[in-house]
Amino acid sequence: MQRLILTLTLLLCLSVNAQVTKEIFESFKLQERRDVSYYFPENLSEEKKYPLIVVLDGDYLFDQVVATAKFYSTFQGMPESIVVGIHQSKDDLRWEDCAFEENTGLPTEKGKKFFEFLGMEIIPYLDLNYNTAPFKMIVGYDITANFQNYWLFKENSLFNAYISISPSLAPEMETRVPERLNALKQKIFYHLIVEGKADETILQMDRALKVIDKESFHYFFDQYQEANEVSIATYGLGKAWDRTFNIFKPISPQEYKQKILTSDEPVYQYLEDKYNMIEDLFGFRKSVELNDVMAIYAGTRKKEDLESLKSLSDLCKKEFPDTMLGFYFEGEYYEQLGEPKKALRTFEKAFGMDEIDFLTKEMALEKIDALKADFGY
């Protein structure tokens, strides 16, 4: 079994190697040369924006994060992203980088410099040279998981999503973190992942985070009873990704039943809100998925929401301009509205365009023939 896991890990690393580069970064803040790894999507484009994922403990976590990000972006679970890994295992740098004062719980002088190295050198370097999106995530384990919390103490958090794996909390962090997260107004995703025998201070922080009731705060706690303080580093990343980027995924059957059909809002409003939220969160406008169009179409039929059907037809003319989709939906709108002449002309336009998904020219022709038979045109 161990050999199988090792083989799969090696294959995974080889598959991402073509897009991974490693360099020595000359840091003015640290007055040191630091090893840094980067993952860039295979088809990096200046036309697209890419969320940025910062991985502390890069020697251990970088390959896992890259593999997770690549898998989710391939299967539409998240936008393609740039990943940067900070190597900290050499000479136990992680303990120097992320050290804190025992009496205050705040970073040491070296910790402050490392904080500035990430926020004032690494991230600005990537923002300047690549088309990064506003959305940023940070991943850490143990002492580095504690360190990432210091960005919460800024007036505006540099990161939108935190993945904290079995953090070794500094003094008073179990109360300070909930206080800051409760005070911040921006949208924050906070994932706390711990092993079976978690420290009591972590569980105390979990209890305080669970009572925060804010629409902008998304908190997730996962405790894996079978994991220990070492193996926990491999647990939970996929689940955290799934939750953070849930809004980016196509509308699921469960989402359709529990959110669209039960809402008092117009059906089309759900689609509009979803894509506006994606744009606000990730900084770019995502092309509308055909899956989402069909979910909203099904909802308009189920709830007999004619105005949403008209809005959907207008959207489809823009998003799928060469296909039947927009005019076919508009034809149904006029048909149900009781305007057969407009419906007939619109279905005739649909007939002359490309088929898509379940819509065929035969279906448009059937509509045309039925209207002519019913009204003698």
C-alpha positions in Angstrom: 0.0 0.0 0.0 2.8 2.4 0.9 4.5 1.6 -2.5 1.3 2.4 -4.3 0.9 5.8 -2.5 4.5 6.6 -3.2 4.1 5.8 -6.9 0.9 7.9 -7.2 2.7 10.8 -5.5 5.6 10.6 -7.9 3.3 10.5 -10.9 1.4 13.5 -9.5 4.6 15.4 -9.1 5.8 14.6 -12.6 2.5 15.7 -14.1 2.8 19.2 -12.7 6.6 19.5 -13.1 6.2 21.0 -16.6 4.5 24.1 -15.1 6.7 24.4 -11.9 9.7 26.6 -11.7 12.0 27.1 -8.7 14.2 30.1 -8.1 16.4 31.8 -5.5 14.7 35.0 -4.5 16.9 37.8 -3.3 15.0 39.3 -0.4 15.9 42.9 0.7 13.6 42.6 3.7 15.2 39.4 5.0 18.7 40.2 3.6 18.7 36.5 2.6 18.4 34.4 -0.5 15.3 32.2 -0.3 14.1 29.2 -2.3 10.7 29.8 -3.8 8.7 27.5 -6.1 6.0 28.7 -8.6 3.2 26.8 -10.4 1.7 28.5 -13.4 -1.3 27.1 -15.3 -0.3 25.4 -18.6 -2.0 27.9 -20.9 -1.2 31.1 -19.0 -2.9 34.0 -20.7 -2.8 37.8 -20.4 -6.5 37.8 -21.1 -7.4 36.0 -17.9 -6.9 36.7 -14.2 -5.5 34.1 -11.8 -6.2 33.8 -8.1 -2.9 33.5 -6.0 -2.3 30.7 -3.5 0.6 31.2 -1.1 1.9 28.0 0.5 4.1 28.1 3.6 6.1 25.0 4.4 6.5 24.7 0.7 8.9 21.7 1.0 6.0 19.6 2.3 2.8 21.2 1.1 3.5 22.8 -2.3 3.2 19.6 -4.4 -0.1 18.7 -2.7 -1.6 22.1 -3.1 -0.5 22.3 -6.8 -2.0 18.8 -7.5 -5.3 19.8 -5.7 -5.5 23.1 -7.6 -4.8 21.5 -10.9 -7.4 18.8 -10.4 -10.1 21.2 -9.3 -9.5 23.7 -12.1 -9.5 20.9 -14.7 -12.9 19.7 -13.6 -14.4 23.2 -13.1 -14.2 23.2 -9.3 -12.2 26.4 -9.2 -10.5 29.0 -11.5 -7.0 28.3 -12.7 -4.6 29.7 -10.2 -1.0 30.6 -9.6 0.6 28.8 -6.6 3.8 30.0 -4.9 5.6 27.8 -2.3 8.0 29.2 0.3 10.6 26.6 1.2 11.4 26.7 4.9 12.7 23.3 5.9 16.5 24.0 5.4 18.2 24.8 8.7 14.7 24.8 10.4 14.0 28.2 8.9 10.3 27.7 9.5 10.9 28.2 13.3 12.8 31.4 12.7 10.4 32.8 10.1 7.4 32.2 12.2 8.7 32.6 15.7 6.7 34.7 18.2 7.4 36.3 21.5 6.1 34.1 24.4 4.9 37.1 26.5 3.0 38.9 23.7 2.2 36.2 21.1 3.4 38.6 18.4 6.1 37.9 15.8 9.8 38.2 16.7 12.0 40.6 14.7 12.8 37.9 12.2 9.1 37.0 12.0 8.2 40.7 11.2 10.8 40.6 8.4 9.4 37.4 7.1 5.9 38.9 7.2 7.1 41.8 5.1 9.0 39.5 2.8 5.7 37.8 1.8 3.5 40.8 1.8 5.9 43.4 0.3 8.1 41.4 -1.9 6.8 38.0 -3.0 3.1 39.0 -3.6 3.9 42.4 -5.2 6.4 40.6 -7.5 3.7 38.2 -8.7 1.1 41.0 -9.0 3.5 43.0 -11.1 4.6 40.3 -13.5 1.4 38.3 -13.8 -2.3 39.0 -14.2 -3.3 38.0 -10.7 -6.9 38.3 -9.4 -7.7 40.0 -6.2 -8.5 36.7 -4.5 -5.7 35.3 -2.5 -5.4 32.2 -0.3 -2.7 31.1 2.2 -2.0 27.6 3.4 0.1 26.7 6.5 0.8 23.8 8.9 1.7 23.8 12.6 3.8 26.9 13.3 3.3 28.4 9.8 -0.5 27.9 10.2 -0.3 30.1 13.3 1.8 32.7 11.5 -0.7 33.3 8.7 -3.2 34.6 11.3 -1.1 37.8 11.7 -2.6 39.1 8.4 -6.0 39.2 10.1 -4.6 41.9 12.4 -4.3 44.3 9.4 -7.1 46.7 8.7 -7.8 44.8 5.6 -6.7 41.2 5.3 -4.3 40.5 2.5 -5.8 37.0 2.1 -9.4 36.1 1.4 -9.0 32.4 2.4 -7.0 30.7 5.1 -6.3 27.0 5.4 -4.9 26.4 8.9 -3.7 22.8 9.4 -3.1 21.8 13.0 -1.9 25.3 14.1 0.6 25.7 17.0 -1.2 28.8 18.4 0.7 31.7 19.9 -0.5 33.0 23.3 -4.0 34.5 23.2 -4.5 33.6 19.6 -7.5 31.5 20.4 -9.3 34.7 21.4 -7.6 37.2 19.1 -8.4 35.4 15.9 -12.2 35.2 16.5 -12.2 38.9 17.5 -10.4 40.0 14.3 -12.6 37.8 12.1 -15.7 39.2 13.7 -14.4 42.8 13.1 -13.3 42.4 9.5 -15.9 43.5 6.9 -14.4 41.7 3.8 -15.4 38.2 2.8 -13.2 35.7 4.5 -13.0 31.9 4.2 -11.4 30.3 7.2 -10.7 26.5 7.3 -9.4 24.9 10.5 -8.2 21.3 10.0 -7.1 19.3 13.0 -6.2 15.7 14.0 -8.0 13.5 16.5 -6.1 14.7 19.6 -6.3 18.4 19.0 -4.9 20.9 21.5 -7.6 22.5 23.8 -6.7 26.0 22.7 -7.5 25.1 19.1 -10.9 23.7 20.2 -11.5 26.8 22.3 -10.8 28.9 19.1 -13.2 26.7 17.2 -16.0 27.3 19.6 -15.5 31.1 19.4 -15.4 31.0 15.6 -18.6 29.0 15.4 -20.7 31.7 17.1 -19.6 34.4 14.6 -22.8 35.1 12.6 -21.8 37.2 9.5 -22.8 36.8 5.9 -19.2 37.7 4.9 -17.6 35.1 7.1 -17.4 31.4 6.1 -16.0 29.1 8.7 -15.3 25.4 8.4 -13.9 23.0 11.0 -12.8 19.5 10.2 -11.4 17.1 12.8 -10.1 13.8 11.5 -10.0 11.3 14.4 -7.8 8.8 12.5 -5.1 11.4 11.8 -2.1 12.3 14.0 -0.1 15.5 14.2 2.0 14.4 11.2 -0.5 12.7 8.9 -3.0 15.6 9.3 -1.0 17.6 6.8 -2.4 15.3 4.0 -6.0 15.5 5.2 -8.7 18.0 4.3 -7.2 20.0 1.4 -9.7 18.8 -1.2 -12.6 19.5 1.2 -11.3 23.0 1.9 -11.0 23.6 -1.9 -14.4 22.3 -2.5 -16.0 24.7 0.0 -13.9 27.8 -0.9 -14.6 27.5 -4.6 -18.2 26.2 -4.3 -19.7 29.3 -5.9 -17.4 28.8 -8.9 -18.8 25.4 -9.6 -21.7 24.7 -12.0 -25.1 24.5 -10.4 -25.6 21.1 -8.9 -28.9 19.1 -8.7 -28.9 19.6 -5.0 -28.4 23.4 -5.4 -31.2 23.5 -7.9 -33.6 21.8 -5.6 -32.6 23.5 -2.3 -31.9 27.0 -3.4 -33.5 27.7 -6.8 -36.9 26.0 -6.4 -37.3 27.1 -2.8 -36.5 30.8 -3.4 -39.1 33.5 -3.5 -36.9 35.5 -5.9 -37.2 35.3 -9.7 -35.4 32.2 -11.0 -33.1 34.3 -13.2 -32.0 36.4 -10.1 -30.2 33.3 -8.8 -28.0 33.1 -11.9 -27.3 36.8 -11.9 -26.4 36.8 -8.2 -24.1 33.8 -8.6 -22.1 35.3 -11.5 -21.9 38.7 -9.8 -20.6 37.1 -6.7 -17.9 35.2 -8.7 -16.8 38.5 -10.3 -16.7 40.3 -7.0 -14.8 37.5 -5.3 -12.3 36.5 -8.0 -12.0 39.8 -9.9 -13.1 38.5 -13.4 -16.3 37.7 -15.2 -16.8 34.0 -15.7 -18.4 32.8 -18.9 -21.8 31.4 -18.2 -21.9 27.6 -18.1 -24.4 25.8 -20.3 -25.1 23.6 -17.3 -26.2 26.7 -15.4 -28.4 28.0 -18.3 -30.2 24.6 -18.4 -30.7 24.6 -14.6 -32.3 28.1 -14.8 -34.4 27.1 -17.8 -35.7 24.1 -15.9 -36.5 26.4 -13.0 -38.4 28.8 -15.2 -40.6 26.0 -16.5 -41.1 24.5 -13.1 -42.1 27.8 -11.5 -43.8 29.2 -14.6 -41.6 32.3 -14.3 -42.0 34.0 -17.7 -40.0 37.1 -17.0 -37.0 35.0 -16.0 -37.3 33.0 -19.3 -37.2 36.3 -21.2 -34.1 37.4 -19.3 -32.5 34.0 -19.9 -33.1 34.3 -23.6 -31.5 37.7 -23.7 -28.4 36.3 -21.8 -28.1 33.4 -24.2 -28.1 35.6 -27.3 -24.9 37.2 -25.8 -23.3 34.1 -24.4 -24.2 31.7 -27.1 -24.7 34.0 -30.1 -24.5 31.4 -32.9 -26.8 28.9 -31.4 -30.6 28.4 -31.2 -30.6 28.8 -27.4 -31.5 32.5 -27.1 -34.2 32.6 -29.8 -35.7 29.3 -28.9 -36.2 30.4 -25.3 -37.6 33.7 -26.5 -40.0 31.8 -28.8 -41.3 29.9 -25.8 -41.6 33.1 -23.9 -43.9 34.6 -26.6 -45.7 31.3 -27.0 -46.6 31.2 -23.3 -47.4 34.9 -23.2 -50.0 34.3 -25.8 -48.4 36.1 -28.8 -48.2 33.4 -31.5 -47.1 35.7 -34.3 -44.0 36.8 -32.4 -43.4 33.2 -31.2 -43.6 31.9 -34.8 -41.1 34.5 -36.1 -38.7 33.8 -33.2 -38.8 30.0 -33.7 -38.0 30.6 -37.4 -34.9 32.5 -36.4 -33.9 29.7 -34.0 -34.4 27.2 -36.8 -31.7 28.9 -38.9 -29.0 28.8 -36.1 -26.7 26.1 -34.8 -28.1 23.2 -32.6 -26.9 23.0 -29.0 -27.4 20.6 -26.2 -30.9 19.2 -26.4 -32.2 21.8 -28.8 -32.4 20.6 -32.4 -33.8 22.0 -35.6 -36.5 19.4 -35.5 -37.7 20.8 -32.2 -37.9 24.3 -33.6 -39.7 22.9 -36.7 -42.2 21.2 -34.5 -42.9 24.4 -32.7 -43.3 26.2 -36.1 -45.7 23.6 -37.5 -47.8 23.5 -34.3 -48.2 27.3 -34.3 -49.2 27.3 -38.0 -51.7 24.5 -37.4 -53.2 26.1 -34.3 -53.6 29.6 -35.7 -53.8 29.0 -39.5 -50.7 30.9 -40.5 
